[in-house]
Amino acid sequence: MTWTWTPLMVGLAIACGFFAVGLIILLIYRSTLTMHEDEALYLDEASAHMQQEQTELLVKVNRLTVPVWVFGAGFGVFLLVLAGMFIYQGLNAVQ
């Protein structure tokens, strides 16, 4: 059985690759942000700037949640559609 790449399948593979690369970049960026996160409780005024830095860091990490979900869902959808097209092509080749 021979697999043929139609132009639609090539476009889907490129879109899937775009979402995969975007997801990987976002996950690497988020992991570098959380690497500097501390689990500490700041009680005095001397460490107030450290608490402010942690708060800003958490805001950045929480801001990345939606793009990570979008790129992850996009990658999953394009991958499933591409796999479905390969399966459909394989089933039609058997007949």
mmCIF file as gemmi writes it, N, C-alpha and C atoms, coordinates in Angstrom:
data_model
loop_
_atom_site.group_PDB
_atom_site.id
_atom_site.type_symbol
_atom_site.label_atom_id
_atom_site.label_alt_id
_atom_site.label_comp_id
_atom_site.label_asym_id
_atom_site.label_entity_id
_atom_site.label_seq_id
_atom_site.pdbx_PDB_ins_code
_atom_site.Cartn_x
_atom_site.Cartn_y
_atom_site.Cartn_z
_atom_site.occupancy
_atom_site.B_iso_or_equiv
_atom_site.pdbx_formal_charge
_atom_site.auth_seq_id
_atom_site.auth_asym_id
_atom_site.pdbx_PDB_model_num
ATOM 1 N N . MET Axp A 1 ? 0.849 -1.166 0 1 0 ? 1 A 1
ATOM 2 C CA . MET Axp A 1 ? 0 0 0 1 0 ? 1 A 1
ATOM 3 C C . MET Axp A 1 ? 0.901 1.238 0 1 0 ? 1 A 1
ATOM 4 N N . THR Axp A 2 ? 0.558 2.188 -0.83 1 0 ? 2 A 1
ATOM 5 C CA . THR Axp A 2 ? 1.349 3.391 -0.972 1 0 ? 2 A 1
ATOM 6 C C . THR Axp A 2 ? 0.606 4.57 -0.346 1 0 ? 2 A 1
ATOM 7 N N . TRP Axp A 3 ? 1.321 5.317 0.481 1 0 ? 3 A 1
ATOM 8 C CA . TRP Axp A 3 ? 0.737 6.52 1.079 1 0 ? 3 A 1
ATOM 9 C C . TRP Axp A 3 ? 1.019 7.694 0.166 1 0 ? 3 A 1
ATOM 10 N N . THR Axp A 4 ? -0.024 8.4 -0.205 1 0 ? 4 A 1
ATOM 11 C CA . THR Axp A 4 ? 0.164 9.594 -1.018 1 0 ? 4 A 1
ATOM 12 C C . THR Axp A 4 ? -0.227 10.815 -0.189 1 0 ? 4 A 1
ATOM 13 N N . TRP Axp A 5 ? 0.597 11.818 -0.267 1 0 ? 5 A 1
ATOM 14 C CA . TRP Axp A 5 ? 0.352 13.061 0.457 1 0 ? 5 A 1
ATOM 15 C C . TRP Axp A 5 ? -0.384 14.014 -0.468 1 0 ? 5 A 1
ATOM 16 N N . THR Axp A 6 ? -1.644 14.236 -0.192 1 0 ? 6 A 1
ATOM 17 C CA . THR Axp A 6 ? -2.404 15.218 -0.957 1 0 ? 6 A 1
ATOM 18 C C . THR Axp A 6 ? -2.028 16.615 -0.462 1 0 ? 6 A 1
ATOM 19 N N . PRO Axp A 7 ? -2.302 17.648 -1.247 1 0 ? 7 A 1
ATOM 20 C CA . PRO Axp A 7 ? -1.986 19.005 -0.786 1 0 ? 7 A 1
ATOM 21 C C . PRO Axp A 7 ? -2.699 19.373 0.524 1 0 ? 7 A 1
ATOM 22 N N . LEU Axp A 8 ? -3.906 18.858 0.712 1 0 ? 8 A 1
ATOM 23 C CA . LEU Axp A 8 ? -4.618 19.107 1.962 1 0 ? 8 A 1
ATOM 24 C C . LEU Axp A 8 ? -3.887 18.474 3.148 1 0 ? 8 A 1
ATOM 25 N N . MET Axp A 9 ? -3.381 17.267 2.961 1 0 ? 9 A 1
ATOM 26 C CA . MET Axp A 9 ? -2.664 16.591 4.037 1 0 ? 9 A 1
ATOM 27 C C . MET Axp A 9 ? -1.349 17.293 4.347 1 0 ? 9 A 1
ATOM 28 N N . VAL Axp A 10 ? -0.686 17.819 3.33 1 0 ? 10 A 1
ATOM 29 C CA . VAL Axp A 10 ? 0.548 18.574 3.551 1 0 ? 10 A 1
ATOM 30 C C . VAL Axp A 10 ? 0.245 19.833 4.355 1 0 ? 10 A 1
ATOM 31 N N . GLY Axp A 11 ? -0.828 20.516 3.995 1 0 ? 11 A 1
ATOM 32 C CA . GLY Axp A 11 ? -1.227 21.712 4.734 1 0 ? 11 A 1
ATOM 33 C C . GLY Axp A 11 ? -1.575 21.396 6.177 1 0 ? 11 A 1
ATOM 34 N N . LEU Axp A 12 ? -2.281 20.299 6.396 1 0 ? 12 A 1
ATOM 35 C CA . LEU Axp A 12 ? -2.607 19.887 7.761 1 0 ? 12 A 1
ATOM 36 C C . LEU Axp A 12 ? -1.355 19.524 8.555 1 0 ? 12 A 1
ATOM 37 N N . ALA Axp A 13 ? -0.403 18.873 7.902 1 0 ? 13 A 1
ATOM 38 C CA . ALA Axp A 13 ? 0.842 18.513 8.581 1 0 ? 13 A 1
ATOM 39 C C . ALA Axp A 13 ? 1.635 19.769 8.947 1 0 ? 13 A 1
ATOM 40 N N . ILE Axp A 14 ? 1.637 20.76 8.08 1 0 ? 14 A 1
ATOM 41 C CA . ILE Axp A 14 ? 2.342 22.014 8.378 1 0 ? 14 A 1
ATOM 42 C C . ILE Axp A 14 ? 1.659 22.733 9.537 1 0 ? 14 A 1
ATOM 43 N N . ALA Axp A 15 ? 0.332 22.776 9.518 1 0 ? 15 A 1
ATOM 44 C CA . ALA Axp A 15 ? -0.402 23.418 10.616 1 0 ? 15 A 1
ATOM 45 C C . ALA Axp A 15 ? -0.176 22.672 11.929 1 0 ? 15 A 1
ATOM 46 N N . CYS Axp A 16 ? -0.162 21.351 11.869 1 0 ? 16 A 1
ATOM 47 C CA . CYS Axp A 16 ? 0.096 20.543 13.06 1 0 ? 16 A 1
ATOM 48 C C . CYS Axp A 16 ? 1.496 20.819 13.592 1 0 ? 16 A 1
ATOM 49 N N . GLY Axp A 17 ? 2.456 20.922 12.692 1 0 ? 17 A 1
ATOM 50 C CA . GLY Axp A 17 ? 3.822 21.241 13.103 1 0 ? 17 A 1
ATOM 51 C C . GLY Axp A 17 ? 3.933 22.626 13.716 1 0 ? 17 A 1
ATOM 52 N N . PHE Axp A 18 ? 3.202 23.602 13.16 1 0 ? 18 A 1
ATOM 53 C CA . PHE Axp A 18 ? 3.187 24.953 13.716 1 0 ? 18 A 1
ATOM 54 C C . PHE Axp A 18 ? 2.68 24.942 15.151 1 0 ? 18 A 1
ATOM 55 N N . PHE Axp A 19 ? 1.564 24.241 15.377 1 0 ? 19 A 1
ATOM 56 C CA . PHE Axp A 19 ? 1.014 24.176 16.723 1 0 ? 19 A 1
ATOM 57 C C . PHE Axp A 19 ? 1.929 23.401 17.666 1 0 ? 19 A 1
ATOM 58 N N . ALA Axp A 20 ? 2.585 22.361 17.178 1 0 ? 20 A 1
ATOM 59 C CA . ALA Axp A 20 ? 3.507 21.589 18.014 1 0 ? 20 A 1
ATOM 60 C C . ALA Axp A 20 ? 4.702 22.43 18.433 1 0 ? 20 A 1
ATOM 61 N N . VAL Axp A 21 ? 5.285 23.165 17.492 1 0 ? 21 A 1
ATOM 62 C CA . VAL Axp A 21 ? 6.435 24.016 17.821 1 0 ? 21 A 1
ATOM 63 C C . VAL Axp A 21 ? 6.023 25.118 18.783 1 0 ? 21 A 1
ATOM 64 N N . GLY Axp A 22 ? 4.865 25.736 18.528 1 0 ? 22 A 1
ATOM 65 C CA . GLY Axp A 22 ? 4.37 26.77 19.438 1 0 ? 22 A 1
ATOM 66 C C . GLY Axp A 22 ? 4.131 26.235 20.836 1 0 ? 22 A 1
ATOM 67 N N . LEU Axp A 23 ? 3.552 25.049 20.937 1 0 ? 23 A 1
ATOM 68 C CA . LEU Axp A 23 ? 3.303 24.438 22.241 1 0 ? 23 A 1
ATOM 69 C C . LEU Axp A 23 ? 4.601 24.143 22.968 1 0 ? 23 A 1
ATOM 70 N N . ILE Axp A 24 ? 5.574 23.615 22.259 1 0 ? 24 A 1
ATOM 71 C CA . ILE Axp A 24 ? 6.869 23.304 22.884 1 0 ? 24 A 1
ATOM 72 C C . ILE Axp A 24 ? 7.544 24.578 23.379 1 0 ? 24 A 1
ATOM 73 N N . ILE Axp A 25 ? 7.511 25.641 22.579 1 0 ? 25 A 1
ATOM 74 C CA . ILE Axp A 25 ? 8.125 26.906 22.999 1 0 ? 25 A 1
ATOM 75 C C . ILE Axp A 25 ? 7.426 27.467 24.23 1 0 ? 25 A 1
ATOM 76 N N . LEU Axp A 26 ? 6.09 27.431 24.24 1 0 ? 26 A 1
ATOM 77 C CA . LEU Axp A 26 ? 5.351 27.941 25.398 1 0 ? 26 A 1
ATOM 78 C C . LEU Axp A 26 ? 5.633 27.117 26.652 1 0 ? 26 A 1
ATOM 79 N N . LEU Axp A 27 ? 5.715 25.801 26.515 1 0 ? 27 A 1
ATOM 80 C CA . LEU Axp A 27 ? 5.987 24.958 27.682 1 0 ? 27 A 1
ATOM 81 C C . LEU Axp A 27 ? 7.407 25.174 28.212 1 0 ? 27 A 1
ATOM 82 N N . ILE Axp A 28 ? 8.363 25.368 27.329 1 0 ? 28 A 1
ATOM 83 C CA . ILE Axp A 28 ? 9.732 25.647 27.773 1 0 ? 28 A 1
ATOM 84 C C . ILE Axp A 28 ? 9.787 26.991 28.49 1 0 ? 28 A 1
ATOM 85 N N . TYR Axp A 29 ? 9.118 28.003 27.928 1 0 ? 29 A 1
ATOM 86 C CA . TYR Axp A 29 ? 9.107 29.325 28.547 1 0 ? 29 A 1
ATOM 87 C C . TYR Axp A 29 ? 8.44 29.275 29.927 1 0 ? 29 A 1
ATOM 88 N N . ARG Axp A 30 ? 7.322 28.552 30.02 1 0 ? 30 A 1
ATOM 89 C CA . ARG Axp A 30 ? 6.634 28.45 31.308 1 0 ? 30 A 1
ATOM 90 C C . ARG Axp A 30 ? 7.485 27.716 32.34 1 0 ? 30 A 1
ATOM 91 N N . SER Axp A 31 ? 8.207 26.699 31.9 1 0 ? 31 A 1
ATOM 92 C CA . SER Axp A 31 ? 9.044 25.963 32.851 1 0 ? 31 A 1
ATOM 93 C C . SER Axp A 31 ? 10.221 26.807 33.318 1 0 ? 31 A 1
ATOM 94 N N . THR Axp A 32 ? 10.76 27.675 32.455 1 0 ? 32 A 1
ATOM 95 C CA . THR Axp A 32 ? 11.84 28.555 32.908 1 0 ? 32 A 1
ATOM 96 C C . THR Axp A 32 ? 11.312 29.595 33.884 1 0 ? 32 A 1
ATOM 97 N N . LEU Axp A 33 ? 10.054 30.02 33.72 1 0 ? 33 A 1
ATOM 98 C CA . LEU Axp A 33 ? 9.481 30.96 34.681 1 0 ? 33 A 1
ATOM 99 C C . LEU Axp A 33 ? 9.253 30.298 36.033 1 0 ? 33 A 1
ATOM 100 N N . THR Axp A 34 ? 8.72 29.094 36.02 1 0 ? 34 A 1
ATOM 101 C CA . THR Axp A 34 ? 8.413 28.426 37.287 1 0 ? 34 A 1
ATOM 102 C C . THR Axp A 34 ? 9.665 27.895 37.972 1 0 ? 34 A 1
ATOM 103 N N . MET Axp A 35 ? 10.772 27.844 37.259 1 0 ? 35 A 1
ATOM 104 C CA . MET Axp A 35 ? 12.02 27.413 37.876 1 0 ? 35 A 1
ATOM 105 C C . MET Axp A 35 ? 12.45 28.392 38.975 1 0 ? 35 A 1
ATOM 106 N N . HIS Axp A 36 ? 12.104 29.665 38.793 1 0 ? 36 A 1
ATOM 107 C CA . HIS Axp A 36 ? 12.491 30.698 39.74 1 0 ? 36 A 1
ATOM 108 C C . HIS Axp A 36 ? 11.428 30.967 40.791 1 0 ? 36 A 1
ATOM 109 N N . GLU Axp A 37 ? 10.358 30.203 40.782 1 0 ? 37 A 1
ATOM 110 C CA . GLU Axp A 37 ? 9.271 30.409 41.723 1 0 ? 37 A 1
ATOM 111 C C . GLU Axp A 37 ? 9.649 29.833 43.085 1 0 ? 37 A 1
ATOM 112 N N . ASP Axp A 38 ? 9.331 30.571 44.131 1 0 ? 38 A 1
ATOM 113 C CA . ASP Axp A 38 ? 9.613 30.13 45.49 1 0 ? 38 A 1
ATOM 114 C C . ASP Axp A 38 ? 8.316 29.848 46.224 1 0 ? 38 A 1
ATOM 115 N N . GLU Axp A 39 ? 8.369 28.878 47.101 1 0 ? 39 A 1
ATOM 116 C CA . GLU Axp A 39 ? 7.244 28.578 47.978 1 0 ? 39 A 1
ATOM 117 C C . GLU Axp A 39 ? 7.58 29.149 49.355 1 0 ? 39 A 1
ATOM 118 N N . ALA Axp A 40 ? 7.5 30.441 49.486 1 0 ? 40 A 1
ATOM 119 C CA . ALA Axp A 40 ? 7.874 31.092 50.732 1 0 ? 40 A 1
ATOM 120 C C . ALA Axp A 40 ? 6.786 32.063 51.15 1 0 ? 40 A 1
ATOM 121 N N . LEU Axp A 41 ? 6.762 32.341 52.433 1 0 ? 41 A 1
ATOM 122 C CA . LEU Axp A 41 ? 5.824 33.298 52.997 1 0 ? 41 A 1
ATOM 123 C C . LEU Axp A 41 ? 6.619 34.488 53.498 1 0 ? 41 A 1
ATOM 124 N N . TYR Axp A 42 ? 6.327 35.66 52.957 1 0 ? 42 A 1
ATOM 125 C CA . TYR Axp A 42 ? 7.06 36.873 53.317 1 0 ? 42 A 1
ATOM 126 C C . TYR Axp A 42 ? 6.208 37.682 54.295 1 0 ? 42 A 1
ATOM 127 N N . LEU Axp A 43 ? 6.737 37.878 55.509 1 0 ? 43 A 1
ATOM 128 C CA . LEU Axp A 43 ? 5.967 38.531 56.549 1 0 ? 43 A 1
ATOM 129 C C . LEU Axp A 43 ? 6.419 39.954 56.847 1 0 ? 43 A 1
ATOM 130 N N . ASP Axp A 44 ? 7.67 40.26 56.661 1 0 ? 44 A 1
ATOM 131 C CA . ASP Axp A 44 ? 8.16 41.588 57.039 1 0 ? 44 A 1
ATOM 132 C C . ASP Axp A 44 ? 8.278 42.493 55.817 1 0 ? 44 A 1
ATOM 133 N N . GLU Axp A 45 ? 8.468 43.774 56.081 1 0 ? 45 A 1
ATOM 134 C CA . GLU Axp A 45 ? 8.568 44.761 55.013 1 0 ? 45 A 1
ATOM 135 C C . GLU Axp A 45 ? 9.888 44.66 54.247 1 0 ? 45 A 1
ATOM 136 N N . ALA Axp A 46 ? 10.907 44.085 54.858 1 0 ? 46 A 1
ATOM 137 C CA . ALA Axp A 46 ? 12.216 43.988 54.209 1 0 ? 46 A 1
ATOM 138 C C . ALA Axp A 46 ? 12.169 43.056 52.988 1 0 ? 46 A 1
ATOM 139 N N . SER Axp A 47 ? 11.295 42.099 53.024 1 0 ? 47 A 1
ATOM 140 C CA . SER Axp A 47 ? 11.207 41.16 51.907 1 0 ? 47 A 1
ATOM 141 C C . SER Axp A 47 ? 9.97 41.413 51.042 1 0 ? 47 A 1
ATOM 142 N N . ALA Axp A 48 ? 9.418 42.603 51.117 1 0 ? 48 A 1
ATOM 143 C CA . ALA Axp A 48 ? 8.224 42.923 50.335 1 0 ? 48 A 1
ATOM 144 C C . ALA Axp A 48 ? 8.528 42.925 48.843 1 0 ? 48 A 1
ATOM 145 N N . HIS Axp A 49 ? 9.743 43.343 48.463 1 0 ? 49 A 1
ATOM 146 C CA . HIS Axp A 49 ? 10.085 43.341 47.039 1 0 ? 49 A 1
ATOM 147 C C . HIS Axp A 49 ? 10.162 41.918 46.496 1 0 ? 49 A 1
ATOM 148 N N . MET Axp A 50 ? 10.578 40.966 47.328 1 0 ? 50 A 1
ATOM 149 C CA . MET Axp A 50 ? 10.62 39.568 46.893 1 0 ? 50 A 1
ATOM 150 C C . MET Axp A 50 ? 9.202 39.036 46.691 1 0 ? 50 A 1
ATOM 151 N N . GLN Axp A 51 ? 8.295 39.445 47.564 1 0 ? 51 A 1
ATOM 152 C CA . GLN Axp A 51 ? 6.904 39.035 47.406 1 0 ? 51 A 1
ATOM 153 C C . GLN Axp A 51 ? 6.315 39.638 46.129 1 0 ? 51 A 1
ATOM 154 N N . GLN Axp A 52 ? 6.661 40.872 45.83 1 0 ? 52 A 1
ATOM 155 C CA . GLN Axp A 52 ? 6.169 41.511 44.614 1 0 ? 52 A 1
ATOM 156 C C . GLN Axp A 52 ? 6.708 40.801 43.369 1 0 ? 52 A 1
ATOM 157 N N . GLU Axp A 53 ? 7.976 40.388 43.4 1 0 ? 53 A 1
ATOM 158 C CA . GLU Axp A 53 ? 8.55 39.648 42.275 1 0 ? 53 A 1
ATOM 159 C C . GLU Axp A 53 ? 7.827 38.322 42.063 1 0 ? 53 A 1
ATOM 160 N N . GLN Axp A 54 ? 7.51 37.641 43.161 1 0 ? 54 A 1
ATOM 161 C CA . GLN Axp A 54 ? 6.796 36.371 43.061 1 0 ? 54 A 1
ATOM 162 C C . GLN Axp A 54 ? 5.388 36.58 42.51 1 0 ? 54 A 1
ATOM 163 N N . THR Axp A 55 ? 4.742 37.654 42.924 1 0 ? 55 A 1
ATOM 164 C CA . THR Axp A 55 ? 3.405 37.948 42.424 1 0 ? 55 A 1
ATOM 165 C C . THR Axp A 55 ? 3.438 38.234 40.923 1 0 ? 55 A 1
ATOM 166 N N . GLU Axp A 56 ? 4.426 39.004 40.467 1 0 ? 56 A 1
ATOM 167 C CA . GLU Axp A 56 ? 4.567 39.282 39.048 1 0 ? 56 A 1
ATOM 168 C C . GLU Axp A 56 ? 4.861 38.006 38.259 1 0 ? 56 A 1
ATOM 169 N N . LEU Axp A 57 ? 5.656 37.128 38.849 1 0 ? 57 A 1
ATOM 170 C CA . LEU Axp A 57 ? 5.976 35.856 38.202 1 0 ? 57 A 1
ATOM 171 C C . LEU Axp A 57 ? 4.732 34.988 38.052 1 0 ? 57 A 1
ATOM 172 N N . LEU Axp A 58 ? 3.907 34.948 39.099 1 0 ? 58 A 1
ATOM 173 C CA . LEU Axp A 58 ? 2.678 34.161 39.024 1 0 ? 58 A 1
ATOM 174 C C . LEU Axp A 58 ? 1.708 34.739 37.994 1 0 ? 58 A 1
ATOM 175 N N . VAL Axp A 59 ? 1.675 36.05 37.864 1 0 ? 59 A 1
ATOM 176 C CA . VAL Axp A 59 ? 0.814 36.667 36.853 1 0 ? 59 A 1
ATOM 177 C C . VAL Axp A 59 ? 1.274 36.25 35.454 1 0 ? 59 A 1
ATOM 178 N N . LYS Axp A 60 ? 2.587 36.232 35.216 1 0 ? 60 A 1
ATOM 179 C CA . LYS Axp A 60 ? 3.114 35.814 33.911 1 0 ? 60 A 1
ATOM 180 C C . LYS Axp A 60 ? 2.772 34.359 33.623 1 0 ? 60 A 1
ATOM 181 N N . VAL Axp A 61 ? 2.935 33.506 34.637 1 0 ? 61 A 1
ATOM 182 C CA . VAL Axp A 61 ? 2.65 32.078 34.449 1 0 ? 61 A 1
ATOM 183 C C . VAL Axp A 61 ? 1.162 31.869 34.194 1 0 ? 61 A 1
ATOM 184 N N . ASN Axp A 62 ? 0.314 32.559 34.936 1 0 ? 62 A 1
ATOM 185 C CA . ASN Axp A 62 ? -1.13 32.397 34.742 1 0 ? 62 A 1
ATOM 186 C C . ASN Axp A 62 ? -1.586 32.962 33.403 1 0 ? 62 A 1
ATOM 187 N N . ARG Axp A 63 ? -0.899 33.966 32.886 1 0 ? 63 A 1
ATOM 188 C CA . ARG Axp A 63 ? -1.233 34.537 31.589 1 0 ? 63 A 1
ATOM 189 C C . ARG Axp A 63 ? -0.929 33.542 30.459 1 0 ? 63 A 1
ATOM 190 N N . LEU Axp A 64 ? -0.028 32.601 30.689 1 0 ? 64 A 1
ATOM 191 C CA . LEU Axp A 64 ? 0.33 31.613 29.665 1 0 ? 64 A 1
ATOM 192 C C . LEU Axp A 64 ? -0.636 30.44 29.591 1 0 ? 64 A 1
ATOM 193 N N . THR Axp A 65 ? -1.559 30.337 30.532 1 0 ? 65 A 1
ATOM 194 C CA . THR Axp A 65 ? -2.448 29.176 30.581 1 0 ? 65 A 1
ATOM 195 C C . THR Axp A 65 ? -3.305 29.061 29.331 1 0 ? 65 A 1
ATOM 196 N N . VAL Axp A 66 ? -3.928 30.15 28.912 1 0 ? 66 A 1
ATOM 197 C CA . VAL Axp A 66 ? -4.821 30.101 27.748 1 0 ? 66 A 1
ATOM 198 C C . VAL Axp A 66 ? -4.044 29.781 26.459 1 0 ? 66 A 1
ATOM 199 N N . PRO Axp A 67 ? -2.903 30.442 26.175 1 0 ? 67 A 1
ATOM 200 C CA . PRO Axp A 67 ? -2.179 30.062 24.952 1 0 ? 67 A 1
ATOM 201 C C . PRO Axp A 67 ? -1.715 28.603 24.946 1 0 ? 67 A 1
ATOM 202 N N . VAL Axp A 68 ? -1.329 28.077 26.11 1 0 ? 68 A 1
ATOM 203 C CA . VAL Axp A 68 ? -0.909 26.672 26.169 1 0 ? 68 A 1
ATOM 204 C C . VAL Axp A 68 ? -2.091 25.768 25.829 1 0 ? 68 A 1
ATOM 205 N N . TRP Axp A 69 ? -3.261 26.085 26.347 1 0 ? 69 A 1
ATOM 206 C CA . TRP Axp A 69 ? -4.46 25.293 26.036 1 0 ? 69 A 1
ATOM 207 C C . TRP Axp A 69 ? -4.802 25.384 24.552 1 0 ? 69 A 1
ATOM 208 N N . VAL Axp A 70 ? -4.713 26.584 23.982 1 0 ? 70 A 1
ATOM 209 C CA . VAL Axp A 70 ? -5.058 26.77 22.571 1 0 ? 70 A 1
ATOM 210 C C . VAL Axp A 70 ? -4.094 25.999 21.678 1 0 ? 70 A 1
ATOM 211 N N . PHE Axp A 71 ? -2.798 26.128 21.932 1 0 ? 71 A 1
ATOM 212 C CA . PHE Axp A 71 ? -1.823 25.421 21.102 1 0 ? 71 A 1
ATOM 213 C C . PHE Axp A 71 ? -1.912 23.911 21.313 1 0 ? 71 A 1
ATOM 214 N N . GLY Axp A 72 ? -2.17 23.466 22.525 1 0 ? 72 A 1
ATOM 215 C CA . GLY Axp A 72 ? -2.328 22.032 22.78 1 0 ? 72 A 1
ATOM 216 C C . GLY Axp A 72 ? -3.561 21.464 22.093 1 0 ? 72 A 1
ATOM 217 N N . ALA Axp A 73 ? -4.67 22.188 22.178 1 0 ? 73 A 1
ATOM 218 C CA . ALA Axp A 73 ? -5.897 21.726 21.521 1 0 ? 73 A 1
ATOM 219 C C . ALA Axp A 73 ? -5.748 21.769 20.006 1 0 ? 73 A 1
ATOM 220 N N . GLY Axp A 74 ? -5.124 22.812 19.487 1 0 ? 74 A 1
ATOM 221 C CA . GLY Axp A 74 ? -4.909 22.904 18.044 1 0 ? 74 A 1
ATOM 222 C C . GLY Axp A 74 ? -4.045 21.779 17.531 1 0 ? 74 A 1
ATOM 223 N N . PHE Axp A 75 ? -2.981 21.49 18.251 1 0 ? 75 A 1
ATOM 224 C CA . PHE Axp A 75 ? -2.111 20.382 17.861 1 0 ? 75 A 1
ATOM 225 C C . PHE Axp A 75 ? -2.875 19.066 17.888 1 0 ? 75 A 1
ATOM 226 N N . GLY Axp A 76 ? -3.648 18.84 18.927 1 0 ? 76 A 1
ATOM 227 C CA . GLY Axp A 76 ? -4.41 17.594 19.038 1 0 ? 76 A 1
ATOM 228 C C . GLY Axp A 76 ? -5.437 17.436 17.932 1 0 ? 76 A 1
ATOM 229 N N . VAL Axp A 77 ? -6.139 18.523 17.626 1 0 ? 77 A 1
ATOM 230 C CA . VAL Axp A 77 ? -7.171 18.458 16.577 1 0 ? 77 A 1
ATOM 231 C C . VAL Axp A 77 ? -6.535 18.185 15.216 1 0 ? 77 A 1
ATOM 232 N N . PHE Axp A 78 ? -5.482 18.926 14.888 1 0 ? 78 A 1
ATOM 233 C CA . PHE Axp A 78 ? -4.846 18.71 13.585 1 0 ? 78 A 1
ATOM 234 C C . PHE Axp A 78 ? -4.228 17.323 13.486 1 0 ? 78 A 1
ATOM 235 N N . LEU Axp A 79 ? -3.671 16.829 14.586 1 0 ? 79 A 1
ATOM 236 C CA . LEU Axp A 79 ? -3.09 15.491 14.57 1 0 ? 79 A 1
ATOM 237 C C . LEU Axp A 79 ? -4.168 14.428 14.369 1 0 ? 79 A 1
ATOM 238 N N . LEU Axp A 80 ? -5.307 14.584 15.045 1 0 ? 80 A 1
ATOM 239 C CA . LEU Axp A 80 ? -6.398 13.623 14.875 1 0 ? 80 A 1
ATOM 240 C C . LEU Axp A 80 ? -6.974 13.671 13.463 1 0 ? 80 A 1
ATOM 241 N N . VAL Axp A 81 ? -7.134 14.855 12.904 1 0 ? 81 A 1
ATOM 242 C CA . VAL Axp A 81 ? -7.652 14.968 11.541 1 0 ? 81 A 1
ATOM 243 C C . VAL Axp A 81 ? -6.679 14.341 10.552 1 0 ? 81 A 1
ATOM 244 N N . LEU Axp A 82 ? -5.394 14.608 10.728 1 0 ? 82 A 1
ATOM 245 C CA . LEU Axp A 82 ? -4.393 14.031 9.832 1 0 ? 82 A 1
ATOM 246 C C . LEU Axp A 82 ? -4.366 12.509 9.943 1 0 ? 82 A 1
ATOM 247 N N . ALA Axp A 83 ? -4.428 11.991 11.16 1 0 ? 83 A 1
ATOM 248 C CA . ALA Axp A 83 ? -4.461 10.537 11.343 1 0 ? 83 A 1
ATOM 249 C C . ALA Axp A 83 ? -5.729 9.948 10.737 1 0 ? 83 A 1
ATOM 250 N N . GLY Axp A 84 ? -6.856 10.638 10.902 1 0 ? 84 A 1
ATOM 251 C CA . GLY Axp A 84 ? -8.109 10.171 10.313 1 0 ? 84 A 1
ATOM 252 C C . GLY Axp A 84 ? -8.042 10.125 8.803 1 0 ? 84 A 1
ATOM 253 N N . MET Axp A 85 ? -7.377 11.114 8.215 1 0 ? 85 A 1
ATOM 254 C CA . MET Axp A 85 ? -7.246 11.112 6.754 1 0 ? 85 A 1
ATOM 255 C C . MET Axp A 85 ? -6.364 9.963 6.289 1 0 ? 85 A 1
ATOM 256 N N . PHE Axp A 86 ? -5.298 9.671 7.031 1 0 ? 86 A 1
ATOM 257 C CA . PHE Axp A 86 ? -4.453 8.525 6.671 1 0 ? 86 A 1
ATOM 258 C C . PHE Axp A 86 ? -5.224 7.211 6.797 1 0 ? 86 A 1
ATOM 259 N N . ILE Axp A 87 ? -6.003 7.088 7.848 1 0 ? 87 A 1
ATOM 260 C CA . ILE Axp A 87 ? -6.79 5.874 8.041 1 0 ? 87 A 1
ATOM 261 C C . ILE Axp A 87 ? -7.832 5.743 6.929 1 0 ? 87 A 1
ATOM 262 N N . TYR Axp A 88 ? -8.491 6.842 6.595 1 0 ? 88 A 1
ATOM 263 C CA . TYR Axp A 88 ? -9.491 6.823 5.53 1 0 ? 88 A 1
ATOM 264 C C . TYR Axp A 88 ? -8.843 6.434 4.196 1 0 ? 88 A 1
ATOM 265 N N . GLN Axp A 89 ? -7.67 6.983 3.939 1 0 ? 89 A 1
ATOM 266 C CA . GLN Axp A 89 ? -6.965 6.661 2.706 1 0 ? 89 A 1
ATOM 267 C C . GLN Axp A 89 ? -6.556 5.177 2.692 1 0 ? 89 A 1
ATOM 268 N N . GLY Axp A 90 ? -6.139 4.678 3.831 1 0 ? 90 A 1
ATOM 269 C CA . GLY Axp A 90 ? -5.753 3.268 3.9 1 0 ? 90 A 1
ATOM 270 C C . GLY Axp A 90 ? -6.934 2.337 3.728 1 0 ? 90 A 1
ATOM 271 N N . LEU Axp A 91 ? -8.086 2.7 4.292 1 0 ? 91 A 1
ATOM 272 C CA . LEU Axp A 91 ? -9.261 1.854 4.134 1 0 ? 91 A 1
ATOM 273 C C . LEU Axp A 91 ? -9.772 1.876 2.71 1 0 ? 91 A 1
ATOM 274 N N . ASN Axp A 92 ? -9.679 3.003 2.049 1 0 ? 92 A 1
ATOM 275 C CA . ASN Axp A 92 ? -10.112 3.071 0.651 1 0 ? 92 A 1
ATOM 276 C C . ASN Axp A 92 ? -9.16 2.307 -0.27 1 0 ? 92 A 1
ATOM 277 N N . ALA Axp A 93 ? -7.9 2.223 0.081 1 0 ? 93 A 1
ATOM 278 C CA . ALA Axp A 93 ? -6.934 1.495 -0.743 1 0 ? 93 A 1
ATOM 279 C C . ALA Axp A 93 ? -7.15 -0.013 -0.665 1 0 ? 93 A 1
ATOM 280 N N . VAL Axp A 94 ? -7.72 -0.498 0.414 1 0 ? 94 A 1
ATOM 281 C CA . VAL Axp A 94 ? -7.954 -1.93 0.591 1 0 ? 94 A 1
ATOM 282 C C . VAL Axp A 94 ? -9.072 -2.398 -0.329 1 0 ? 94 A 1
ATOM 283 N N . GLN Axp A 95 ? -10.06 -1.577 -0.549 1 0 ? 95 A 1
ATOM 284 C CA . GLN Axp A 95 ? -11.215 -1.977 -1.372 1 0 ? 95 A 1
ATOM 285 C C . GLN Axp A 95 ? -10.831 -2.07 -2.769 1 0 ? 95 A 1
